[in-house]
Amino acid sequence: MPDSFSESRTAQPPTLLTSPIEIVSNLRGLQQHRDLLVMTFADRQQVFHSYIVDIDRENNRIAYDELIPNTGERHLLNGEPVTIIAYRDGVRMTWSHTQQGLADTI
C-alpha cells in the first residue's frame, strides 16, 4: 500500500517569485499577520527584528516598523546590504537589497 505522506516528506526546491502580484501577495500576508522579520546586514553579526507596516506597490517600496535594536535603522539609511528572512505558514521567505533606506519622520 503506498504511503500517501511520502511525497510531502521530501524537501521541495525553493521557488523564486518574479511576478509583482505574487511578491506583493506574499508580502501582504507577512504584513497582515505581523510576522517577524529577521534582518542581517553584510559584515555585521548582530541580528535585527522588524515588521512590515506598509507596501507601496506603485513605487516598489516596503515600509518597516522601527528596527530592534534601533541601530539597524542607521544601517538601512546608509544603504548597507541587508538580508531579510520571514516565515509564513511554514514557508521561509527571504529577500535582500542594497538600496538606501528613506527615513519617515512623524
C-alpha positions as CSV (number, residue, x, y, z in Angstrom):
1,M,0.0,0.0,0.0
2,P,1.5,3.3,-1.0
3,D,2.3,5.9,1.7
4,S,0.3,9.0,0.9
5,F,2.6,11.1,3.0
6,S,5.9,10.0,1.4
7,E,5.8,12.8,-1.3
8,S,5.2,15.6,1.2
9,R,8.2,14.5,3.4
10,T,10.8,15.3,0.8
11,A,12.3,18.7,0.7
12,Q,11.0,20.9,-2.0
13,P,13.3,23.2,-4.0
14,P,13.0,26.9,-3.5
15,T,10.6,28.8,-5.6
16,L,11.7,32.2,-7.0
17,L,8.8,34.6,-7.2
18,T,9.2,37.1,-10.0
19,S,5.7,38.3,-10.7
20,P,4.9,41.5,-8.9
21,I,1.4,40.2,-8.0
22,E,2.9,37.1,-6.3
23,I,5.5,39.1,-4.5
24,V,3.1,41.7,-3.1
25,S,0.6,38.9,-2.2
26,N,3.2,37.2,-0.1
27,L,4.5,40.4,1.5
28,R,0.9,41.4,2.4
29,G,0.5,38.1,4.2
30,L,3.5,39.0,6.3
31,Q,2.1,42.4,6.9
32,Q,-1.4,41.3,7.8
33,H,-0.2,38.7,10.2
34,R,2.5,40.8,11.7
35,D,5.1,38.1,11.0
36,L,8.5,38.9,12.4
37,L,11.3,39.9,10.0
38,V,14.8,38.9,10.9
39,M,17.3,41.3,9.3
40,T,21.0,40.9,9.0
41,F,23.4,43.3,7.4
42,A,26.5,42.3,5.5
43,D,29.7,42.2,7.5
44,R,27.7,42.5,10.8
45,Q,27.0,39.8,13.2
46,Q,24.1,41.5,15.0
47,V,20.5,40.4,14.2
48,F,17.7,42.9,13.9
49,H,13.9,42.5,14.0
50,S,11.1,44.4,12.5
51,Y,7.7,44.1,10.8
52,I,6.2,45.3,7.5
53,V,3.9,48.2,8.1
54,D,3.2,49.3,4.5
55,I,3.6,48.1,1.0
56,D,3.7,50.6,-1.8
57,R,3.4,48.6,-5.0
58,E,3.3,51.7,-7.2
59,N,6.8,52.8,-6.1
60,N,8.1,49.3,-5.3
61,R,8.7,50.1,-1.6
62,I,8.3,48.3,1.7
63,A,7.9,50.3,4.9
64,Y,9.3,48.6,8.0
65,D,8.5,49.3,11.6
66,E,11.4,50.6,13.7
67,L,14.2,48.1,13.9
68,I,15.1,46.4,17.2
69,P,17.7,47.3,18.2
70,N,17.3,50.7,16.7
71,T,20.9,50.9,15.5
72,G,19.7,48.9,12.5
73,E,17.9,51.9,11.2
74,R,21.2,53.7,10.7
75,H,22.4,50.8,8.6
76,L,19.3,50.9,6.4
77,L,19.6,54.6,5.9
78,N,23.3,54.2,4.9
79,G,22.2,51.7,2.2
80,E,24.1,48.7,3.7
81,P,23.3,45.4,2.1
82,V,20.5,43.7,4.1
83,T,19.1,40.2,4.0
84,I,15.6,39.7,5.4
85,I,14.1,36.4,6.4
86,A,10.5,35.8,7.4
87,Y,8.2,32.7,7.8
88,R,4.5,32.5,6.9
89,D,2.6,29.2,7.2
90,G,5.8,27.2,7.4
91,V,7.3,28.8,4.3
92,R,10.6,30.6,4.5
93,M,10.7,33.8,2.6
94,T,13.9,35.7,2.0
95,W,15.0,38.8,0.1
96,S,17.8,41.2,0.1
97,H,18.6,44.7,-1.1
98,T,21.2,47.4,-1.1
99,Q,19.1,50.5,-1.7
100,Q,19.4,53.3,0.7
101,G,16.5,53.5,3.0
102,L,14.3,56.5,3.4
103,A,13.5,58.0,6.8
104,D,9.9,58.8,7.5
105,T,9.7,61.5,10.1
106,I,6.4,61.9,12.0
